[in-house]
Amino acid sequence: MSNPKVKRVGRYDLITPMLPCKDEILAGFERFLMSGRYILGEEVRQLEEDLANDCQVPAAVGVASGSSALFLALSVAGVRPGDEVITTPYTFDATMEAIILLDAVPVFVDIKPQDLNIDPARIAAAVTPKTRAILPVPIFGAPCDMNPILEVAAAHELEVITDMAQAWGTFYDGRPIGSCARMSTLSFYPTKNLPGIGDGGMIFCRDEQDAELIRRIRGHQPVRMNGHLYTGWNSRLDEIQAMVIRIRRERFADEQRDRDQVAAIYDSYIPAANRLQTPNGGAGMKVTYHQYWVRSGRRQELVELLDAEGIDTGVYYAPPLHKHQLAEYCRVSGPLTEADRAGREILTLPIHAALPFADAHRIGAMVGEFLAQEAASTPT
Ligand SMILES: Cc1ncc(COP(=O)(O)O)c(C=O)c1O
């Protein structure tokens, strides 16, 4: 039973980090309301330009959500009914749903225990004549090892689309993760590191032609390209979301510094074997800690210990996607041992830009001690 007198430490705080820009958002809302330009105005255009620059790609297109972004990017990359798309089973449902909605087949490959991202060494074995694309997901803001993924893709003439919904600001090998693939998709869902106040998404394009196609499709224009007739649809980013996201973007670096500091505090207590290890020893990598995770074979005990101290924790992707109802539409390549283990063992700790560092020390010390005891009592 948790102590009702203790102020709980939540997993997120969507309000406090927003407060420094509240007045600016309210003024922006007044301006927006009186502009009469409610759809695809200057806010969306400017946000697209700013985020494309941040991401070091020529173009970005604002769309209705991260899910919509995935659907459009895969479609524009040429994924058609019956094609296979290789991806990770340790991700949010939307990654798989977008593939299935295109009548294509998600093919799950196991993850690496060190970073919970798709294991590049297992991708080649999953390739068949039907494979069209690889869809890596830098989960929890940790970069996937993109170079070997891009090499397998080049060897088999596959497209790569990155689902970077959780990875705004993440770098791989010295560059933004969203610049590595043909297209990368982002979500502005309010819990994300660069948040809106509702739904929203963006597609980062290395090819201006892809961006132009998406701009037309998102606004109901049918387009014929490479022999395919695309149906137009409504998948526009709201002007009001773009206004808020532009303001939050100005504070992103400060907020990220606070998240980094919380992660560094946790790292100082938590044994290396129980937390994230970035690819290539971390050189050129930037992790943005959408979530901070620890691994424990006694997860439920740890949940209860922290809950009794008023600390909320999160369990993600349990079970992983290959055990979902929609797995009926999917294929599995090889054993998914690590994805299953992650589903059983991974626990996320509170992390956000407003988390008091004293709380991070308190949580880190408790979790570190628990994990050290677990290691000492586990036969080797
Ligand atoms: C990995 C991943 N992909 C896709 C999405 C879908 O984004 P949205 O909620 O904006 O549709 C999310 C999150 O919400 C996500 O975490």
The ligand as a Gaussian input file, in Angstrom:
#p B3LYP/6-31G(d) Opt

LIG

0 1
 C        7.079000       4.273000     -31.739000
 C        5.813000       5.006000     -32.075000
 N        5.352000       4.995000     -33.336000
 C        4.231000       5.648000     -33.681000
 C        3.494000       6.357000     -32.762000
 C        2.231000       6.991000     -33.182000
 O        2.199000       8.364000     -33.023000
 P        0.800000       9.107000     -32.828000
 O        0.316000       8.810000     -31.463000
 O        1.159000      10.561000     -33.008000
 O       -0.105000       8.632000     -33.894000
 C        3.945000       6.400000     -31.424000
 C        3.245000       7.112000     -30.378000
 O        2.424000       7.527000     -29.967000
 C        5.121000       5.718000     -31.074000
 O        5.583000       5.729000     -29.817000

